[in-house]
Amino acid sequence: MSIVLALGAISCNSPQTMNTPVALLTDFGTRDPYLAQLKGAILAIHPGAHLVDLSHEMKPHDVRRASYFLDKAIRTFPAETIVVAVVDPGVGSNRAAVAIRTRSGRIYVGPDNGLFSHVVLREKLAEARLIDNPTLYQRAEVSSTFHGRDIFGPVAAHLAKGLPFEKVGPVMKKLNLLPITPATTLGDKVIGEVMQTDQFGNVLTNIAREHLEMMPKNALLKVTLGGKVLSLPIVNTYSDAPDKRPFLILNSDDEIEIAIREGSASALLKVEVGDKIIIQR
């Protein structure tokens, strides 16, 4: 299910330069030739492009998880950054190719399948354009299975070289966005969702610092997750945590995660992305 966002253009000037970073996010992995071909297509148009890898290990076809990751990964990048994001199970279908500019000044290029939902929610949309200018593509015969190489990468390369944003195509009136449910407070409960499990086994949620303001300090909190009811402390640092026991901590994005010091909370608790989490007094 996706949400269609009605759009209106907002002035947002962020001129590109020859040093503009071009950040890449895909589910291509690194063992196949696809990533190399994407980078080659960009460099063929803009040999001086400053390419930066965000990740190429997104779960294949998982647009929702990639949308969340992209929003987290891009936050510290310069305002003029251009992002090519390709997690595109609908490649070759009638889904649109889109370039969007946010109020931060960043430009995102990729499929109109909800991939930019979390970014749009946080950075706010300035303008979206349908990519509809074949003169910008990598080759006249566009592959029906590889728009990253043939469309998205080349368009980003031209933009990084200074192509005016409006040259990519006409203004889009609607943009497809995923339904994103924020964490909510209900009485003495905070209800959220597991957004990601990282390589350390930490369980990342969308419950933020402000949701816990009503919780008592230095107390055990009741946590319901994946059918389990746990009593967990909330600590300030990993070194403050009890040994071999799950605990709650505010991470660097000021959101709650469940962790185990030098262990894997996700493995112990058998947590899946999308699981509901409830924290209460």
N, C-alpha and C positions, 0 to 999 in steps of 0.2 A: 504494500500500500504506500502511496506517495501523496504528498500535499502539493498542490499547485499554487505558487506564489505569484500574485499579480505585481507587475513591476512598473516603476517610474524612474526615469533617469535623474540622477543627482550629480551635480558638478563635483568632480574630485580629481584635481590635477596632480599627477605624479609622473613627470616625464621620465622616460627610460634612458639609460646611458649605456655605453659600451661595456661598463662594468656591472651591469645589472645581473644579480644572481638568477639563474634559472634552476629552480628546485624540482626534483623528480620524485614522484611517489607512484609505485606500480605493484602489481602482484606477479611480475614477470619472473622473479627469482634471478639468480646470477649464473646458472649452469647452462642456460639456453642462449641462443644468439639474439633474442628479442631486445634485451636492454642495450646491447651494443648497437643494434640497428637504430633504436630510438635516439641514442646519443649521436650516432653518425649522421642521422638526418638533421639534427639540430646544428651540428658543427659544419656540415656541408653548406648551410646557409649563413651561419654566423661562427666562423672559425675561432673568434675570440670569446665565445660564450663562456661564462663562468658557471659551470654545471656543478650542482650540489645534490648528492643523494640523500633524500629523507629516509626512504626504505624501499626495498623491492621484495620484501618478504611478507607482504600483506596476504592474508588467507585468500586463496583464489576465489574470485567472484563475490567476496563478502563486502558489499558496498557500505553497509552500516558500520562495520568495524573500521573500515578504511576512512570513512568520514570522520569518525571520532579521533583516530590517530592523526589524520592530517591537521585537524584543528589544534591538537596538542603540540605537534611537531613544529608548526610554522610560527608560533607565537613570538619567538625572539628574533625572527628574520627581519631585515630592513623593509621599510614600507614599499620600496620599489620592486620587491621580489616578484618574479613571474613563476608560477607553479604549474607544472604539467602533472596532472593526476590521472592515472589510467587504471581503474578497476572496473571492467566494462563487460559484464556478461551479455549485454545486448548489442555488442558490436555487429554492424552490418544490418541491424534492424532499422525501424523508423525512429529510434530515439535520436534526439538532436545532438549536434556537437555545439558546445557553448564556450564562450569566453566571458568571464564575469570580473568586474572590478568592484572591490569593496571600499567602504569609506576609509579603511586604513591606507588605501592606495595600492594594495597588492592586486595582481591580476592572476586569475585561475583559469586554466584551459583544460577541457576534458569533456566527458560525456554528460549529458543532462539527465542523470539517473538518480540524483539524490546525493551524489558523492560530496558535494560542497555544502551540505545541509548544516553541519556544525559550524563551519566557518562563517556562513551567512548569518547564522543565529548570533554569533559573538561579534563579528566585525561589521555587520550590517551591509546591505547591498547598496551600491551606488548605481550600477548599470550592468545589464546583461545583454550580450549580442550573440545572435545565431552565427556560427561559423559557416559562411556561405560564399567564400571567395576562392575559387579553384586556382587562381594565379599564385596563391600562397602555399599550395600543397607541395609535397615532396615529389610527386610525379602525376602525370595526367591520369593514369589508370590507378585509381585508389583501390587498395585491397579491401575486400569486404570483411577481412578478419584482423586487420592491423591498422586501425586508425591512429594509434599512438605514433607509429612511425610516419604514416603518410599524411596525417592532418594535424594532430595536436602538437607534436614536437616542432614541425615546421612553422606553424602559426606562432608558437611561443618564440621561436628563433627570430622571426620577423619583428615581433613586438619588442624583443630585447635589443634589436638593432635600431629601434626608434620608430617603427611603423605606428601611425596614429591608431588608437584603439578602434575608432569607428570604421576603419578600413577592413576589419575582419568580416563584417556583415551587418545586417539590419538589427535594430533593437528588438529584443524579445519582450513580449508582453507577459509571458508566464514562465516560471521556472519550477521544475519538479524538485520538491524537497521531501525528505523522509519525515514521518511523524516522530518528533522527539518529545518525550515526556520528562519534564524536569522533576527533581526530587520535591516532595511536598511534606508539610507538617500537618499532622492530624491529631489534635489533643497532645498527649505526651509522646506521640510516635513521629518518627521521620521515616518516610517510605521512599526508597530509591531503587537503583538498578545497578547491577554489575556491568561496567562498561568495558573492562579489559582485564586480562591477567598478564603480567609482564614476565620477563625471563627469570626474575628472582622468585616467582611464585606469589607475588603480591597481588591482592584482589582489589582493583581500582573501582571506585563507585562514583556516582554523580552527587553524592551527599557532601555539601560544602560546609565550611566553618560556620556560616551564619545559621545553618539548620541545627547546630548543636548548642547554640547559645542558651537554650532553655534547659540543657542537661546539667546535672550537678557535676562539679569538678571532683577529680580524684575519687571517682566511684566506678563500680562495675556496672556496665550497661548490658541490657538484654538485647541480644542480636538474633533475629530470625533470618535464616539464610538457607535456601535449598532444602527446606523441610527440617532443618536442625535448629534448635534453640540453644544459644550459647550465652555465657556470661563473660564479657570481655572487658579488660581495662583499656582506657585510652591513655597513651603515653606521649611524651614530648619528642623523644628521640628513640632510635632503634636500640641504643645502648641501655636505655631505661627499661626495656621490655623484659618480661619474665622469660626464662629459658624454655624452649620447646613448647611454648603455648601461643595460640593466636592472640593478637591484640589489635587495637585500633590506633591509627596514627593519622594526623593531617600531613599529607604529602606536599611536595614542592608546588603543586597547583592549588593548595589550600582545599583539597578534597579528601574525604576519608578513604583510607584503604585498610584492608585487613592483611596483616603480615605475621610471619614467624621469624624470629631472629635466626639468621643463617639456616633457614628452612623454607619450605614451600607451603604457604597457606592454601593455595589453589589445589594442590595435590591432596593435602590432608582433608580439606572440606569438600573436595570434588565439585568445585564451583564451575558454572558455565556462564559465558557472557550472555546477558539478558535476564539472568536470575534476579528475582526481587529480593531486596534486603530491607529489613525493618529494624530500626534502632529505637529503643525506648528506655525510660528510667526503670 
